[in-house]
Amino acid sequence: MTVIGSGKQTLDSYFIGLIEDRVSPNFELNLLSPSADLGTLPTGPVITIGPKAFDRLYRVKRDAPILATLVELQFLEKYPHETSGKISAILYDVPILRQALTGKVILPHATKVAVLASPHNRSLYTSLLERLPEYGLEGQVFLVNKPEQLISTLIRALNYGDLLLGTPDPDIYHPRNIKHILLTAYRRNKILIGPSLAYVKAGSLASSYPTYSSMADKIAEFLTNYQENGEFPPASYPETFSVEVNRQVARSLNIPLNQPEHIANRIDELLLNPSEEELDD
């Protein structure tokens, strides 16, 4: 099977190796040269690694069965593929409900979740708001209508919520904004959860994230399905997620933290049994 890489040789080799470890020995993955002419690819399924690889293939060969990897749901939804039925993906972002529960496990007494959103993304959080009450939470979306309204809207959100739930909204969680968001939140002793692993390094308290191993597990499952049925299943998240925490931020806010593995396991338990209300401290 053809693989179009991200252009990062170390990442591509590592990721392909993880996949090959999980598929049958006769399943061969062939990484194309970055200079390869994609228009001459033979008919057959293709794995793409990262958004640039997917976009490059999609533009020249829309009829190809594509299994996209290391792409987020919002990225994939930009491409019209409803009629082809050939595009699938192992998603790289985290279900937003899982991120909300990451905050709930860390702050067991939290009851209100604040979400910042661009007006055109508001509908993305309808399902989240509907499901939060199952876990003893309620949520509210605060619209940032203009860039200059970010901080004033953020302050209103922080006054409402016990935690601020980060999202993959690039208009809000842009690198130019993150420092201002974090400083404003922590001055009010409120935490930011998510939106991704990179933001934990920048100063977010915690985030769930998919590991390369968990994504490789799901990719192998999809490849087996293609071998047996001639098509990929619909786009899906990996089965398992890990948690990363920023202990320096936790100490600054005087928040006790369990081990990341314990937090991840507790989230899984809650997702399986939403009626549970007693959380470990």
FENNOR-V103354 format. One record per backbone hydrogen bond with DSSP energy under -0.5 kcal/mol. NH is the residue of the N-H (numbers start at 1). CO is the residue of the C=O. E is the energy in kcal/mol with one decimal. If there is no record, write none. Layout:
NH_CO_E / NH_CO_E
This chain:
2_45_-0.9 / 3_30_-2.8 / 4_47_-3.0 / 5_3_-0.6 / 9_7_-0.9 / 12_8_-2.9 / 13_9_-2.6 / 14_10_-2.3 / 15_11_-2.8 / 16_12_-2.6 / 17_13_-2.1 / 18_14_-2.0 / 19_15_-2.0 / 20_16_-2.8 / 21_17_-1.8 / 22_19_-1.7 / 23_19_-0.6 / 23_20_-0.7 / 27_24_-2.2 / 28_26_-0.8 / 30_1_-2.9 / 30_28_-0.5 / 31_29_-0.6 / 32_3_-2.8 / 32_30_-0.5 / 36_33_-2.1 / 38_36_-0.9 / 40_37_-1.3 / 41_38_-1.5 / 46_65_-2.5 / 47_2_-2.7 / 48_67_-1.9 / 49_4_-2.4 / 50_48_-0.6 / 50_69_-2.8 / 51_70_-0.5 / 54_50_-1.7 / 55_51_-2.7 / 56_52_-2.4 / 57_53_-2.0 / 58_54_-3.0 / 59_55_-1.9 / 60_56_-0.7 / 60_57_-0.9 / 61_57_-2.4 / 64_61_-1.5 / 66_64_-0.6 / 66_86_-1.4 / 67_46_-2.8 / 68_66_-0.7 / 68_88_-2.8 / 69_48_-1.9 / 70_90_-0.6 / 71_90_-0.7 / 76_72_-2.1 / 77_73_-2.1 / 78_75_-1.4 / 79_76_-1.7 / 80_78_-0.5 / 81_79_-1.0 / 85_81_-1.5 / 88_66_-2.8 / 88_86_-0.5 / 90_68_-2.4 / 91_89_-0.7 / 91_236_-2.5 / 92_71_-2.8 / 98_95_-0.6 / 99_95_-1.6 / 100_96_-2.2 / 101_97_-2.3 / 102_98_-1.6 / 103_99_-1.6 / 104_100_-1.8 / 105_101_-2.6 / 106_102_-1.6 / 107_103_-2.7 / 108_106_-0.5 / 110_107_-2.3 / 113_138_-2.7 / 114_163_-2.4 / 115_140_-2.2 / 116_165_-0.5 / 117_142_-2.2 / 121_118_-1.9 / 122_118_-0.5 / 122_119_-1.0 / 124_121_-1.7 / 125_122_-1.7 / 126_123_-1.3 / 129_125_-2.3 / 130_126_-1.8 / 131_127_-1.7 / 132_128_-2.0 / 133_129_-0.5 / 134_131_-1.6 / 135_132_-2.2 / 136_133_-1.6 / 137_132_-1.8 / 138_111_-2.2 / 140_113_-1.9 / 142_115_-3.4 / 143_141_-0.6 / 144_117_-2.8 / 145_143_-0.9 / 149_146_-2.1 / 150_147_-1.7 / 153_149_-2.4 / 154_150_-2.8 / 155_151_-2.5 / 156_152_-1.6 / 157_153_-2.3 / 158_154_-2.7 / 159_155_-2.1 / 160_156_-1.2 / 161_157_-2.9 / 162_112_-2.4 / 163_112_-1.1 / 164_191_-3.0 / 165_114_-2.9 / 165_163_-0.5 / 166_164_-0.7 / 166_193_-3.2 / 169_167_-0.8 / 170_168_-0.9 / 172_169_-1.3 / 173_169_-2.7 / 174_172_-1.5 / 177_174_-2.3 / 178_174_-1.5 / 179_175_-0.5 / 181_177_-2.3 / 182_178_-2.7 / 183_179_-2.5 / 184_180_-2.1 / 185_181_-2.2 / 186_182_-2.8 / 187_183_-1.8 / 188_184_-0.6 / 188_185_-1.0 / 189_186_-1.4 / 190_185_-2.3 / 191_162_-0.6 / 193_164_-2.5 / 194_206_-3.3 / 199_196_-0.7 / 200_196_-0.9 / 200_197_-0.8 / 201_197_-1.2 / 202_198_-1.0 / 203_199_-1.3 / 204_199_-3.1 / 205_192_-1.9 / 206_192_-0.9 / 207_244_-2.0 / 209_242_-2.4 / 215_211_-2.1 / 216_212_-2.5 / 217_213_-2.1 / 218_214_-1.6 / 219_215_-2.5 / 220_216_-2.5 / 221_217_-1.7 / 222_218_-2.2 / 223_219_-2.6 / 224_220_-2.2 / 225_221_-2.0 / 226_222_-2.1 / 227_223_-2.3 / 228_224_-2.0 / 229_225_-2.8 / 230_226_-2.4 / 231_225_-0.5 / 236_89_-2.5 / 238_91_-0.5 / 242_209_-3.1 / 244_207_-2.6 / 246_205_-2.7 / 247_245_-0.7 / 250_246_-2.0 / 251_247_-2.5 / 252_248_-2.0 / 253_249_-1.9 / 254_251_-0.9 / 255_250_-3.0 / 256_254_-0.6 / 262_259_-0.6 / 263_259_-2.0 / 264_260_-2.6 / 265_261_-2.3 / 266_262_-2.3 / 267_263_-2.1 / 268_264_-2.0 / 269_265_-2.1 / 270_266_-2.2 / 271_267_-2.4 / 272_268_-1.7 / 273_269_-1.9 / 276_273_-1.9 / 279_277_-0.7
